[in-house]
């Protein structure tokens, strides 16, 4: 359930936002030594993505690219003409495979003859998704039916098919691999690669100890909760557990690090934000346990639980992500032994194993908003 505006404002007040206003379209803004912030539009409810330029001695590194639209290409051309001081782009880094992050990687790499850097899991997943190797209509339909989606609603999920290739230009056929805990040099400084899972297969955040700056991608966002979903190609994934377990890697960073997120504003308050996100998901898990317990021995399917997690109206695009996120929460409850899975006539339901009266009360401290730009 969405938080009240007052609660949302109190949560944001616990963070600091030191970088001021958003840069204008086609402009860049210095936010740390050698690091520049730019913002590109997105054709979703989540209407923007933050991208980053890091100045090198003889060029520039781009971190994330924006989606493959003519508008985004035109804004990049404006930046190239006015903001690079005559130096070329020498490297493109994509934190993960989603179109708003890797959509123009192929175009940028070809234009500048620059290499693409990604983790192996993200690069291979992006190639598979773009070339339609990930799932078929039959696999998708079986996954949906297995989790209780009515037959007359399955077609809504098929409409989403093909969207990835529209948002992602053809990718380079070669890349350079980012590996967790293996540092790379950007802008003359050491940056450590921090891999997180759940939102994407091997999402890479970048941490620079010398500058006390983290380029977070979608792993830690200041105002919205990152979409964490279960998809037909990995139907039993425990994505939310993986996502939350990954927070331990970020808690090792200083509390006063400057976090550069892909959506929202750069902020200080990393540990506070991690605490808020854990509490948010714990509250949602408690809500789901209570709702499942009310169903008794009958249990509840993933489709039954969507309105518990997302009580507002959802359009055809949002329902795809909402359903995936609902399954992620159910699988996390299963891992925590709070529900058990029951299969009857091929349909999976979940039955409560714990008394929800023993759960702490739901007091969600974080705005419930999906990252609907993720595909």
Phi, psi and omega in degrees: 000136181297147176284160173290154176304325181296316179295318179301318180293324178294322179294314179296329180293341178281350178252161174246140182238089192273357190261001174075207188289161178292138174297146179294154177306131180082005179243167176229158184223128179287126181239348178196164182307115177077004184244131184235141182258133170224159183230137178240148180284155175230144181272043181233178170301317171281099200264014181205161168222140173271134177238165188224137173246130176242124184280129174259172178300318185239020182178204182220143168257131174260131174247111185070156200233340190088168184277160183280085173226158178296324179300316179293318178299318180296321179292322175299316180299323177297317178294317179301320184287331192241343193238355186264003178055034177077006181260150183275164167281125185250351180198145174238125177246132174245125182293326178195182195278350188294146190303326180290344181258327185240004189303322181251017180300314181298317179296315180294317180297319179291317183299319186255002185053047184248148179283154174260132177247127176207165167288159180299315182299322181286318181296312182292324178293321178296316179297318180295317181293318183291329181263013173062038177263359192278313184205154176254168175302322182293316179296317180297313181299319179296319178299316182292313180298321179300331182254021167091006180290127180299149184302326183281356178256348184296325180301331178298326179285327178294330180298336180286341184298140177091351181294330183296312182296330178292325184270355185231118174293157179309133184274155174302150180276357175223156180207170174248135192271133167269136183232136180306133176072003174262113184288154171232163179255125176228127178060030179080006181239153175282132175237127178271138177271127177242113182268132174237156182232168178110307174282326180209166187300311181215064182297131181255117165262159185233128185238125178249104181299321184296322181267349183059045183230137172238125168274108195270343189061225179261005186288325179223109180248146189282335188235331182244158177268130181300138176293127178233113190230165173248130188239162187301331182283348176218070196291342180251017181302143175255062192297321183291320175300315178299317182298312182289323177300327180293344180298334180300331179288330180275335180291344177286345181280157179298146180295336183262016177297145172277119182260125178254098184270164180280342179220143184090206186247147170307141186214163171240133183133040186303309184295321177299316181294321176299318178299317179299317182292320176298314180297322178301310182289325176300319179296319179295320178296321177296317178301318181291320179299317178298316181295321179292319179299324179296336179284344180067213184292341179295325181073185183220142175274171174302318180296322178300328188271350181304312181291344174288317181279328184227081185286347180279169177293138179239134176278179186297330178285315183293326183297329179298312181286324179297319180295316178299320180289325177299315177299322179298320178291320178297318180293326176294318176299322178296315178299323180277007178059037176259342173220161172236151180270133177235130181247119178232121181053038176082357180259132183267126174237162180237132182244138183292138176251349182237156176279114182299344177294338179273352178281149174295153180297149179285118178221074187295119182264012187224138180302132180271094178223131180280151169277080187285356176281346183279140179235000000 
